[in-house]
Amino acid sequence: MSARVGAPERRRLRRAVIMLGLVWGLAVASRTTGDDFPGSVADDSSLTATIQRPTREEILPAVPQPFRPGEYLKFAVNYGFINAGQAYLEVPEIREWNGRPVFSLVARAESNRFFSGIYKVRNRIESLWDSAGHYSWRYAENRREGKHRARSEIVFDYSKQEARYLDGQTFPIPPEVQDALSSFYFARTQALPLGGSVYFDYHASRKSVPLEVKVLGRERIETPAGKFDCVAIEPILRAGGIFKNKGRLVIWLTDDARRMPVLMKSKVTIGSISVTLVEAKPGA
């Protein structure tokens, strides 16, 4: 395949495959720097041009449990008009951690056969999320990106108010913190002020910082899984962590009790990336 694809195109395709992780907790900026993911964005206005901005103050009510064990969401990941692979968000089960019931939250990303010939991606993230308190207990990654393989883990110890990494290092955390994946599920539960923002504590990359989620407005979205009335949100991390001002990520959630993600879009200097729902199972 390398004989048929020039070096510049190979670099662009490689970057696109890295973008397979564009499902909030798999956000690219957590593990790409410099040439892999240029920080400037020439024009990202098209991301939000079709969103209906609120004309009056309105707050969508909180949803204490928008998902259930067994929820399965499959997405197609496209770089422009090219399909790069699939991404999955799953809630396989409720299990026990430290004597408490926790949701197992799983995000996976896989490059398809064509892109795997250039840069194979097989990434899996799991978060153990307190089913009653809605905060993270453990965050773990297993990543294969090209020839690179890595495993990482963060355990949140609330008795000591610290995050413990595999290398033994610890870092302070606030109470009831979210990780890179659980933050997405937590946002689904929150009251959403149209035109306003939601804030909560977030830990990633050995830092605890506040995460702002802007609630942009409404839009009707058509996907292979159906047509949905949605509310669009945008996570903003102003210092450090996974969203390092390296482009924008906008997520469309259904405007109902499920707050199900049906579309995610990002635009950076390499082009546009879309993650579109193709199959959904609500769980039991």
Secondary structure, 3 states (H helix, E strand, C coil): CCCCCCHHHHHHHHHHHHHHHCCCCCCHHHCCCHHHCCCCCCCCHHHCCCCECCCCCCEECCCCCCCCCCCEEEEEEEECCEEEEEEEEEEEEEEEECCEEEEEEEEEEEECHHHHCCCCEEEEEEEEEECCCCCEEEEEEEEEECCEEEEEEEEEECCCCEEEECCCCEEECCCCCECCCHHHHHHHHCCEECCCEEEEEEEECCEEEEEEEEEEEEEEEEECCEEEEEEEEEEECCCCCCCCCCCEEEEEEECCCCCCEEEEEEEECCEEEEEEEEEEECCC
